[in-house]
Amino acid sequence: MIIKPYAIPFDVHQIEALERRIPRSHPKKEQIHQELKKYMFGQQGEKEVFYQLQFLPEKQFYLFHNLRLFENKRVFQIDILILHTHFITIIEVKHFKGYISFNDIGQLVHESGEVYENPINQIEKHKLQFQNWLVANQFPIPPIETFVVLGPATKFSPKNKYTKHIQKLVPTSTIFPTILELTQKYQKPFLQKRQIDQLCTTIQSTHTPLQKNVLTNFQIQSEELIRGVLCPNCVSTVMDRIHANWFCPNCQLKEENCHIRTFNDYYCLIRDTITIKEAKQFLNVQSDHIVKHLVKKERYKKMGKTKGTKYVLTFKENAY
């Protein structure tokens, strides 16, 4: 059963919004583009692994993608969590293009020469933190298995100086049978169905998505962003508002709801509340009436009265 389905993490949406709103001539455009490219490539790996795991018997397994939990005020992130009445599995996905190997001190080395933290040590730390999280939330601790799954484009070099725990490295193509085999290894139930349901609810309620201040991180001012409703086809072309629709003067696209992604961008890059004046400026619309119609149409919660009125934005998936 899929409890928390695969979705692009919010912090990746933030970088995506920034890349979209930065002019092509901006000196940091390429840096932001490469950062987004790196994150999206990693997400391809996680998406493929999660797809393979969806074939597990849904009445026995409970799947979560991209969890961010707190243990004793320390945050930890899990790429994929799998619950079963007999055991729990924590998966870390590593997706690189080309060969990876371990050096003699256990660091992960890409064929390009880039060096990364040992993902096996990383996931074992997450296992310990999740055990502490279970205790803090008054759940029993069942057996917990950990695996580092290599994305489809990743190849593991046989020339390794560090071989400890290499069995925990699993290619995407074999993760499904690897998890199924655990049902033979663990035949004693540690969690009742009622406890699994409670655990799912607690995990969902305590998950805290990562939100970055991307403008600060890249040292960019909000005034540097492109304003207006951007065409989903032409990317940087600002659309016109004509007869209750958005019209692209470049490709002639006409759509009704392209403003939703603009509100999403504001939410990702600036703040989660917006005034009518701020909305007019960011959407590049002169009419109070049109902007009030749009925020009412999207059912954003209204706060305050008269000049102090603000609207509470929500991030809407699959927006134009």
N, C-alpha and C positions, 0 to 999 in steps of 0.2 A: 504494500500500500504506500503510495507516495503521499507523505505528509507535507513536506516542503519541497515543491518541484524545482527543477533546474530553472534558474533565472540569472541574468547578468547582474552581478552585485551592484549596489547603488553607487559605490565609489568609482566603479568603471563607467557608469552612466554620467557621473560628474565630469570625468576626463573627456568623455565623448561629447558632452555639451560644450565644454571649453574649446575643444578642437573645432567644433562647428561654428562657434561664435568668434573665433580669432581670425582677423583678416589674413589673406594669403601673404601680404607684404610684411606681416608682423615678424620681428626677429626671432620670436620663440615658437613660431608656427611649426617648424620642423621638429623641434624637441618634443612638443606636445603630441604631434602626429606619431612619432616613434614610440612615445610612452603608451599611447592608446593602442598602437599596433602590437606592442609586447603584451599588454593586458588581454587584448582580444584573442591573440594566439593561444595564450594560456587557457582562456575560456573555451576555446574549441576542444581542448583536451578534456576539460571537466564535463563538457556537454556530452562528448562521446562516451566517457566512462559511465556517466549517469544513465545514458541511453541503454548501455549494456545491462546495467543493474535493474532496469525496469522489468526485465524478463524473469526476475526472481518471483517465486510464488507470492502473490500479493496478500494472501491471508496469513502468511508466516513472517514476512519481512516488512519493516517500516523504514522508509527512506527519507533522508533530509539532505538537502544541498545547501552548502555555504552557511554554516552556523557560526555565530560570534557570541561567546558566552563569557561570563565573569566568574572567576574562582578566587575568592579571598582578595577582591579588588584588582586582580590581575586578569587581563583579557586573554583569551585564546580562541583561535579560529580553526574550524574543522571543515575541510572541503566537502566530504561526504560522510554521513553517519548512518549506520544501518543497525536497527534494533531487531532482536529476535528474543523469544522467551528464554532461550538457552544461552545466548551470548550477544555481545555487542561488537561491531566492527567499525574501526575508524580508518578512513582512507585519505591519504594525501596524494594529490595528482601533480605530477611534474611533466610538463609538456615543453620539450625543446626540439628544435629542428636539427637533426644530426646526432652525432655520437656523444655520450657522456660516460664518465668513468670516475672511480675514486682514486685520490692520491694516497700516499702512505700515512697521512694523518687523518684520513677519513673525510676530507672535503670533497664535495661533488665538483667535477671539472668538466666543462663543456669543451668540445673540440676547438672552439674559438680561443680557448685559454681563459675564459671567464670562470671564476671560482665562486661556489655557492656553499651555504651551510649544509651540513649532512642532513638530508631529509629524514633518515631513519631516526637519528637522535631527536630531530624536531618532532616527529610524530609520537615518539615514546614520551616526550615531555607533555604533549597534548593528552596522551592517555592518562598520565598521572594527574593532570589538571582535571580531566573529566571524572576520574575516580573521586577526587576531592569534591567536585561539583555534585556528584551523586550523593555523597555523604552529607554535604551541607543541605541538600534538598530532601534528605531522609528517604533515599532509595537504597535498596541493597546493591552490592557490587557484583555483577555477574562476570564471567570470563570476558576479557576484552582483547580482541585480536587487532593488530595494526598492519596495514600494507601501504607501501608507496607504489602507486600505479603510474606506469610510464605511458604518456600520451601516444597517440598513433604515429606521430612523426619522430618519436624519440627512439634511438637505438642505443643499446647498452654495450659498451666495448668489453670484450673478454679480457683485455689487458688491464687488470686492476691490481693495485698494490695493497688494497684494503678489502678484505673479503668478509668481514664480520657482518652477519645479518643480511647478506645479499639475497637470501631466500625470501626476504620481505619485499623485494622488488618484483613487481608483477606487471607484465604487459597488458594493455587494455583488452586484448583479444582473449585473455584467460582469466580475467577477474570474475566473470560469471561462474564458471565451474569451481574456481577457488573458493568462493563464498558458499556455494552449495556443499562442498566437501566438509565445511565446518559443521553442518547438521549431523554428520556422521561422527565427528570428533566430540561434539558436545551433545549428549543425549539426556542430560538432567536439566529440567526446567529451573531457572532461578527467578523468573518473573512471571507472575500470573497475568492473564489478559487485562484484568482491571488495573494492575500496576503499569503495564505497557501503555494503556490509555492515559493514565495519570502522568506518566513520564513524557509522553508526546505533548500533552497540554502544557506541562511545565517548561519544556524545551522551547516551544513556540512562544510562550509568554515572556521568557527571559532572553530570547535572542535579541541582540542589539546591533542593527546594521551599522557598518562603518560609514561615517560621513566625514569627508575631508573638507578643509577650506582650500579648494584648489587654486583660487585666485592668489591667496597668500603664499601657497606652496610654490607657485610659479612666478611670484612677485609681479602680478598683473593687476591693474586697476579696473574697476567695473566700467569706467568710461572708455576703455579700449575695446570693449566687446561690440560686435555688430548688433544693432537694434533692428527690430522688425520681425515679422513672420517669415521664416526662411522656407523656400521651396524644397520639398523632400527629394525632388529629382535633381535640381541644379545646385543644391547644397547652400551656396552663398548668395543666391538671388533673393532679394526681398520682394515678397508678394504684395499685391494691391488688394484692398477690400472693395469688392464690386458686387452690389446686390446680394448681400448676405453670404457671399462666398469669397474665398481667397483665390486670386488669379495671378499666375506667374507670367510676367511680360516676356520672359525668355523662351520657355518651352510650352506655354499656353495651358499649363495644367490648371484646372479649376476644381477646388475641393472646399468642403464646408468646415472641416475641423482641424485645419493645419495650425490653428492657434494653440491647440493643446500642448504640442511639443514646445512651443514658446514659453508657456507657463511652466512646463517641466524644466526648461533650461534655467529660468529664473529661480525656481526652487532648488536646483542643483548648484547653481553658481553664486546666488546672492543671499536669499533667505526664504523661509517658509511662509511668510506673510507678505501681502502686497496691497498697496492703496490704489485707488482709481488713477491718481496722478502718476504713480510709478508704473502701473500697467499701461497707461497711454504712452509713456515714454518708451517702455521696453517693447511694446507691440508696434510702436510707430503709428499710432492711431490718434487722430485729433479729437474724436467725438467721445464725450463722456457717456452718451447714450449707448454707443456700440460696445464700449468696454464693460459697462454695467450689465448689458445683455449677455456678454460672453462669460463673465464670472458667475452670473445667475444660471446660465445654461449649464455650466460645468459643476454647479452645486457646491461651490466653495463656501465654507462656513463663514458667515459674516460676524465680525467682532466690532463693538463700539457703535457710535452714532455720529452723524454729521461729519465734520472735518476729520475726526479721529477714526473713522471707519476703516477697518482693514479686513482683508479676506485671507483665510487660512488655506494655503495651497496644499494639494496632495499630489504625489507623483503617480502618474497614470501610465501603466505599461502599454506597450504596443501603440503609442501615439504616433501621429504622422511625424 
